[in-house]
Amino acid sequence: MPGDGSPTVLVTGSTGYVGGRLVPALLEDAARVRVLVRSPGKLARAEWADRVDVVSGGLDGDLAGAMDGVSVAVYLVHSIGEGRAWADVERRHAERFAEAARAAHVARIVYLGGLGRDDDQLSDHLTSRHEVGKVLAASGVPTVELRAGVVIGSGSASFEMLRYLVDALPVMVTPRWVNTRCQPISIADVRDLLVRACRDETFPTGVHEIGGADVLTYAAMMQHYARRAGLRRRRLIPVPLLTPRLSSHWVGLVTPVPAPLARELVESLINEVVVTGEDVTSALLGRAPVAFDDAVARALEVTRGGQPPTAFTDADFAVFSAQRTDPDWAGGTVLRDVRTITVDASPERVFAAVCGVGGSTGWYSGEWLWSLRGLLDSLLGGPGMRRGRPSRLRIGDPVDFWRVEVLDEPRRLVLRAEMRLPGVAHLTFEVTPDGSGRTALTQTATLRPRGLAGRLYWYAVAPFHRFVFPGLLTGLGRAAAGPDDRS
């Protein structure tokens, strides 16, 4: 195993955007890596999963086992959007992490925080980022806090927000925050700095503000992106009365970033996030940081070439709803819509058809109803239908406003709904050979309703199920049995 004999690095948030880039980079540097994950099944899509030590659990549980024998503990967890008291959750998690690191005699904590002057009136998002850094440093364990602003890379929330806005809107009504200065940094630079902080014992502890080679306004970033993407110059019409809350709904409607997450990000854009004092990024990297235009070019190349290695949607944000395995949902009422057909095809062909649903393939029936539900979800602050789907499904991947929760080839696919609704919904497909060369395909839609509102919602949408679910099942059967003949 790579890293045998090397000090162990514990990475939290390894299934998230930055963590998913950091772990393979540490392994390339011959580090021994341990990951703490709440949902180990999500690691099935990571090519490096069999090269790390996996500990199942969260920051609200016992961390002694995860910290045992660890030399460096990396904190990449974010609770943004987890209810109104998400900042309190962040602080509690940081306190538990710091206490466990101190008790285990960890040599160093490495933390990725956010830029912003401490004497400024920071947004809740940036205030919490700074507070977490203070809690970790107060543990007495030597701590490296890297403060970054807008991270540019394929799949990052900041880049996807920028990309969708500029791609979709040649003319934009813009709020005041588009004129705020920021210092975007490439995900490659962030990754390399984190690796150095973990692996180089001479890397200085303390707070380090890091940024890319350019200081730009968000408006300038939009124009730079348009030029790099081969688009015409965008026309920006400033409207000073457009508040962050209104802006977040606009962002949530046009981009894959849900409004609750967009609101926190947009509010942070009100603050100037640039490196203050001496810029030490080049010295810490040992090279010049990547220029903004080059970072955009790299991100576009990866995005156009297929699925990014990680994306912001990989993280277990509360705005993407609860996990099916959460104990709060054990037992209770389950409302179901169950339908079955028999297909003249092998289980492998049927399962392949099931795994091709969504995105550009669509949902075979009532497409306008699916689109309308996605639009309503976007207006309510959910992800809507704009995320599409990857070319090949893995556990944790988004499929429009669903997410892959179970992928058991060629028998079972479970999609968890991430749209805004009063309960937890799943769409399950089960493939069963009938012994005569044909295959039974069972499609089950379930809702675990939350209170009376959940039950009323189910019965309100039940008539629409009669339009979309039979056609979906028939379309899947047709796709499995032969060429898709939809017009």
C-alpha positions in Angstrom: 0.0 0.0 0.0 1.4 3.5 -0.9 2.6 5.3 2.1 3.6 2.3 4.2 5.9 3.6 7.0 4.9 7.2 6.4 3.0 9.3 9.0 -0.8 9.0 8.6 -2.8 11.9 7.3 -6.5 12.0 8.3 -8.7 13.7 5.8 -12.3 14.8 6.7 -14.5 15.9 3.9 -12.9 13.4 1.5 -16.1 12.9 -0.5 -16.4 16.7 -1.0 -15.0 18.9 -3.7 -11.6 19.8 -2.3 -11.2 16.6 -0.3 -11.7 14.5 -3.3 -8.9 16.3 -5.1 -6.6 16.3 -2.0 -6.7 12.5 -1.2 -5.3 11.3 -4.6 -2.6 14.0 -4.5 -1.5 12.9 -1.1 -1.4 9.3 -2.3 0.8 10.4 -5.3 3.1 11.9 -2.7 3.4 8.5 -1.0 1.4 9.5 2.0 -0.6 7.0 4.2 -4.1 8.4 4.1 -7.1 7.7 6.4 -10.6 9.2 5.6 -13.5 9.8 7.9 -16.8 9.5 6.0 -20.4 9.5 7.1 -21.5 7.5 4.0 -18.7 5.0 3.0 -20.8 3.8 0.0 -20.0 7.1 -1.7 -16.3 6.1 -1.9 -17.3 3.3 -4.4 -16.9 5.9 -7.2 -13.4 7.0 -6.1 -10.5 5.2 -7.9 -8.4 5.6 -4.8 -10.9 4.0 -2.3 -8.9 0.7 -2.0 -5.7 2.7 -1.2 -6.9 4.5 2.0 -8.0 3.5 5.5 -11.7 4.1 5.7 -13.3 5.0 9.0 -17.1 5.3 9.1 -18.6 8.1 11.2 -19.1 11.8 11.5 -17.8 14.7 13.6 -20.8 14.3 15.9 -19.6 10.8 16.9 -16.6 9.2 18.6 -13.4 10.4 16.9 -10.9 8.5 18.9 -10.5 5.7 16.4 -10.2 8.0 13.5 -7.5 10.0 15.2 -5.5 7.1 16.6 -2.0 7.2 15.2 -2.6 10.2 13.0 0.2 12.7 12.4 -1.7 15.3 10.4 -5.5 15.9 10.6 -7.1 17.8 7.7 -10.3 19.7 8.4 -12.4 20.2 5.2 -15.9 19.9 6.6 -18.5 22.6 6.0 -22.0 22.7 7.5 -23.2 25.6 5.4 -27.0 25.5 4.9 -27.7 22.9 7.7 -30.7 24.8 9.0 -30.8 28.2 10.6 -28.2 27.3 13.2 -25.6 25.9 10.8 -22.9 28.1 12.1 -23.4 26.7 15.6 -23.1 23.2 14.1 -19.8 24.2 12.5 -18.5 25.4 15.8 -19.5 22.3 17.7 -17.9 20.1 15.0 -14.7 22.1 15.1 -14.6 21.9 18.9 -15.0 18.1 18.9 -12.4 17.7 16.1 -9.9 19.9 18.0 -10.5 18.1 21.3 -10.0 14.7 19.6 -6.8 15.9 17.8 -5.3 17.2 21.1 -6.2 13.9 23.0 -4.6 11.8 20.2 -1.4 14.0 20.3 -1.8 14.9 16.6 1.3 16.8 15.4 -0.6 19.2 13.1 -4.0 20.4 12.0 -4.5 21.7 8.5 -7.6 23.7 7.7 -9.0 25.4 4.6 -10.9 28.6 5.6 -12.0 31.7 3.8 -10.5 35.1 3.0 -11.8 38.4 4.5 -10.5 41.0 6.9 -11.2 40.2 10.5 -12.0 43.9 11.2 -14.6 43.9 8.4 -18.4 43.2 8.8 -18.1 39.7 7.3 -21.0 37.6 6.0 -22.2 34.7 8.2 -20.3 32.3 5.9 -17.0 34.0 6.2 -17.5 34.7 10.0 -18.0 31.0 10.6 -15.0 30.1 8.5 -12.8 32.4 10.6 -14.4 31.1 13.9 -13.7 27.5 13.0 -10.0 28.4 12.4 -9.8 30.1 15.8 -11.4 27.0 17.5 -8.9 24.6 15.8 -5.9 26.8 16.7 -7.1 27.1 20.3 -6.7 23.3 20.7 -3.0 23.8 21.3 -2.2 21.5 18.3 0.0 23.4 15.8 -2.5 24.6 13.1 -2.1 25.7 9.5 -5.1 27.8 8.3 -5.1 28.5 4.6 -7.6 31.3 3.8 -8.9 31.2 0.2 -11.5 33.2 -1.6 -13.2 32.1 -4.9 -11.9 28.7 -5.9 -11.9 28.2 -9.7 -12.0 24.6 -11.0 -14.2 22.3 -12.9 -17.1 21.4 -10.6 -16.5 24.0 -7.9 -19.6 25.9 -6.8 -18.0 29.2 -7.6 -17.0 28.2 -11.1 -20.3 26.5 -11.9 -22.2 29.6 -10.7 -20.0 31.7 -12.9 -20.2 29.3 -15.9 -24.0 29.0 -15.9 -24.7 32.7 -15.4 -22.4 33.7 -18.3 -23.3 30.8 -20.6 -27.1 31.4 -20.2 -27.4 35.2 -20.0 -25.9 37.5 -22.7 -27.6 40.3 -20.8 -27.6 40.3 -17.0 -29.3 42.5 -14.4 -26.6 42.7 -11.8 -26.5 43.6 -8.1 -23.8 45.7 -6.5 -21.7 42.7 -5.4 -20.5 42.2 -9.0 -18.2 45.2 -8.5 -16.6 43.8 -5.3 -12.9 42.8 -5.7 -11.9 39.2 -5.1 -8.7 37.2 -5.7 -9.8 33.9 -7.2 -7.4 30.9 -6.9 -7.1 27.7 -8.9 -8.2 24.5 -7.3 -4.7 23.1 -8.4 -3.0 25.8 -6.3 -5.3 25.0 -3.3 -4.6 21.3 -3.6 -0.9 21.7 -3.9 -0.8 24.1 -0.9 -2.8 21.6 1.2 -0.4 18.8 0.2 2.6 20.8 1.2 1.0 21.8 4.5 0.4 18.1 5.2 3.7 16.7 4.0 6.3 19.4 4.6 7.2 19.7 8.3 8.8 23.1 7.6 5.6 24.5 6.2 4.9 27.4 8.7 1.9 27.1 11.0 -0.5 30.0 11.5 -2.9 31.8 9.3 -1.9 32.2 5.6 -4.0 34.2 3.1 -3.7 32.6 -0.3 -4.9 33.9 -3.7 -4.3 33.6 -7.4 -2.3 35.9 -9.7 -5.1 38.3 -10.4 -7.4 40.6 -8.4 -10.7 41.0 -10.3 -14.3 42.1 -9.7 -16.9 39.5 -10.2 -18.1 41.5 -13.3 -14.6 41.3 -14.7 -14.5 37.6 -14.0 -17.7 37.2 -16.1 -16.2 39.0 -19.0 -12.9 37.0 -18.8 -14.9 33.8 -18.7 -17.0 34.8 -21.7 -13.8 35.5 -23.7 -12.2 32.2 -22.7 -15.4 30.3 -23.5 -15.7 31.9 -27.0 -18.8 33.9 -26.1 -19.6 37.5 -27.0 -19.0 40.1 -24.4 -21.8 40.1 -21.8 -23.8 43.2 -21.1 -24.2 43.9 -17.4 -27.0 46.2 -16.2 -26.4 47.3 -12.6 -29.5 47.4 -10.3 -28.4 48.6 -6.8 -31.7 47.5 -5.2 -31.2 43.8 -6.0 -30.5 42.3 -2.6 -28.5 39.2 -1.8 -31.7 37.3 -1.1 -33.2 38.2 -4.4 -29.9 37.6 -6.1 -29.7 34.1 -4.6 -33.1 33.1 -6.1 -31.9 34.4 -9.4 -28.7 32.4 -9.1 -30.7 29.3 -8.0 -33.0 29.6 -11.0 -30.2 29.9 -13.6 -27.4 27.7 -12.1 -27.2 24.3 -10.4 -26.4 26.0 -7.1 -29.5 25.8 -4.9 -30.8 29.1 -3.5 -30.0 28.4 0.2 -26.3 27.7 -0.7 -26.3 30.5 -3.3 -27.5 33.0 -0.7 -24.5 32.2 1.6 -22.1 32.5 -1.3 -23.7 35.7 -2.7 -23.7 37.3 0.8 -19.9 36.5 1.0 -19.4 38.3 -2.3 -20.4 41.6 -0.6 -17.1 41.4 1.3 -13.8 42.1 -0.5 -11.9 38.8 -0.4 -8.3 39.7 -1.4 -5.0 38.9 0.2 -4.1 41.7 2.7 -0.6 42.5 3.5 2.2 40.5 1.9 1.1 37.9 -0.5 2.9 34.7 0.5 1.1 32.4 -2.0 4.1 32.1 -4.3 6.5 31.5 -1.5 4.3 28.8 0.0 3.8 27.1 -3.4 7.3 27.4 -4.5 6.1 28.8 -7.8 3.8 31.5 -9.2 0.1 30.8 -8.7 -2.1 30.1 -11.8 -3.5 33.1 -13.6 -7.3 33.4 -13.6 -7.6 33.0 -17.4 -5.5 29.9 -17.2 -7.6 28.5 -14.4 -10.8 29.0 -16.4 -9.2 27.4 -19.5 -8.2 24.3 -17.5 -11.7 24.1 -15.9 -13.4 24.5 -19.3 -11.2 21.8 -20.8 -12.1 19.3 -18.1 -15.8 20.2 -18.1 -16.0 19.8 -21.9 -14.1 16.6 -21.8 -16.6 14.9 -19.5 -17.2 14.5 -15.8 -15.0 16.5 -13.4 -13.1 14.3 -10.9 -15.1 16.0 -8.1 -17.9 18.6 -7.9 -19.5 20.7 -5.2 -22.6 18.5 -5.4 -20.6 15.6 -4.1 -20.8 17.0 -0.6 -23.6 16.1 1.9 -25.1 19.6 1.9 -28.3 19.7 3.9 -29.8 21.7 1.1 -29.6 18.5 -0.9 -31.9 16.7 1.7 -31.3 13.9 4.2 -29.6 10.6 3.6 -31.9 7.6 3.4 -30.0 5.9 6.1 -30.6 8.7 8.7 -32.0 7.2 11.9 -34.7 9.9 12.0 -36.5 8.2 9.2 -36.5 4.7 10.6 -40.0 3.3 10.5 -43.1 5.5 10.1 -45.4 6.0 7.2 -44.2 5.2 3.7 -46.5 6.1 0.7 -45.8 4.0 -2.5 -46.5 3.9 -6.2 -45.4 0.4 -7.5 -45.5 -0.6 -11.1 -43.9 -3.7 -12.9 -43.4 -4.7 -16.6 -41.7 -7.7 -18.2 -39.1 -6.9 -20.9 -37.8 -9.2 -23.6 -34.2 -8.4 -22.8 -31.4 -9.6 -20.4 -31.1 -8.1 -16.9 -27.9 -6.3 -18.1 -29.7 -4.6 -20.9 -32.6 -3.6 -18.7 -30.3 -2.2 -16.0 -28.2 -0.3 -18.6 -31.4 1.4 -19.8 -32.4 2.2 -16.2 -28.9 3.7 -15.6 -29.3 5.9 -18.7 -32.4 7.8 -17.5 -32.3 11.6 -17.0 -30.1 14.3 -18.4 -30.2 14.5 -22.2 -32.1 11.1 -22.4 -35.0 12.5 -20.4 -37.7 10.6 -18.6 -39.6 9.1 -21.5 -43.0 10.5 -20.7 -44.5 13.8 -19.5 -41.2 15.7 -20.1 -43.0 19.0 -19.6 -44.3 17.9 -16.2 -40.7 16.9 -15.2 -39.5 20.3 -16.4 -42.3 22.1 -14.6 -41.4 20.3 -11.4 -37.8 21.3 -11.9 -38.7 24.9 -12.5 -40.9 25.0 -9.3 -38.1 23.4 -7.4 -35.6 26.1 -8.5 -38.0 28.8 -7.5 -38.3 27.2 -4.1 -34.5 27.1 -3.7 -33.9 23.5 -4.7 -31.5 22.1 -7.3 -34.1 21.9 -10.1 -33.3 20.0 -13.3 -30.2 21.9 -14.4 -27.6 19.6 -13.0 -28.1 16.9 -15.7 -26.2 13.7 -15.1 -22.7 12.1 -15.7 -22.2 9.7 -18.6 -21.7 6.8 -16.2 -23.5 6.6 -12.9 -21.7 6.1 -9.6 -23.0 6.2 -6.0 -23.5 9.8 -5.0 -23.8 11.2 -8.5 -26.6 13.7 -9.3 -29.3 12.9 -11.9 -31.3 16.0 -12.5 -32.9 16.6 -9.1 -32.2 13.1 -7.9 -29.0 11.5 -6.5 -27.8 8.0 -6.8 -28.0 6.3 -3.4 -27.8 2.6 -4.2 -26.2 1.1 -7.4 -26.2 -2.7 -7.3 -25.4 -3.8 -10.9 -27.4 -5.3 -12.5 -30.2 -5.6 -10.0 -31.1 -2.3 -8.2 -30.8 1.4 -8.6 -32.1 3.8 -5.9 -32.4 7.5 -6.6 -33.0 9.9 -3.7 -35.0 13.0 -4.4 -33.2 16.3 -3.7 -36.0 18.6 -4.8 -37.8 20.7 -2.1 -40.7 18.6 -0.7 -42.2 17.8 2.7 -40.6 14.5 3.3 -38.0 12.1 1.8 -38.7 10.6 -1.6 -37.0 7.8 -3.5 -37.4 6.3 -7.0 -36.2 2.6 -7.0 -35.7 0.3 -10.0 -35.4 -3.4 -9.4 -34.4 -5.9 -12.2 -35.2 -9.6 -11.8 -34.8 -12.3 -14.4 -37.9 -14.5 -14.8 -36.1 -17.7 -15.8 -37.4 -17.7 -19.4 -34.9 -15.2 -20.9 -37.1 -12.2 -20.0 -36.7 -9.7 -17.2 -39.1 -8.1 -14.8 -38.5 -4.4 -14.1 -40.2 -3.0 -11.0 -40.4 0.8 -10.5 -41.3 2.0 -7.0 -41.8 5.7 -6.0 -41.9 6.2 -2.2 -42.4 9.2 0.1 -41.8 9.2 3.8 -44.0 12.2 4.5 -43.2 14.9 7.0 -46.4 15.6 8.9 -49.7 16.5 7.3 -48.0 18.6 4.6 -46.2 15.5 3.3 -49.4 13.5 3.0 -51.2 16.3 1.3 -48.3 16.7 -1.1 -48.4 13.0 -2.1 -52.1 13.0 -2.8 -51.9 16.2 -4.7 -49.2 14.9 -7.1 -50.7 11.3 -7.3 -52.8 12.2 -10.4 -49.6 13.3 -12.2 -47.9 10.0 -11.3 -50.5 8.4 -13.7 -49.1 10.5 -16.5 -45.3 10.2 -15.9 -44.6 6.8 -14.2 -46.3 4.4 -16.6 -44.7 6.1 -19.6 -41.3 6.1 -17.8 -41.5 2.4 -17.2 -42.6 1.6 -20.7 -39.9 3.9 -22.2 -37.2 2.0 -20.1 -38.5 -1.3 -21.4 -38.5 -0.1 -25.0 -35.0 1.2 -24.6 -33.8 -2.1 -23.2 -35.5 -4.2 -25.8 -34.2 -2.2 -28.8 -33.4 1.2 -30.3 -35.1 4.1 -28.7 -37.9 5.1 -31.1 -39.1 8.2 -29.4 -39.9 11.1 -31.8 
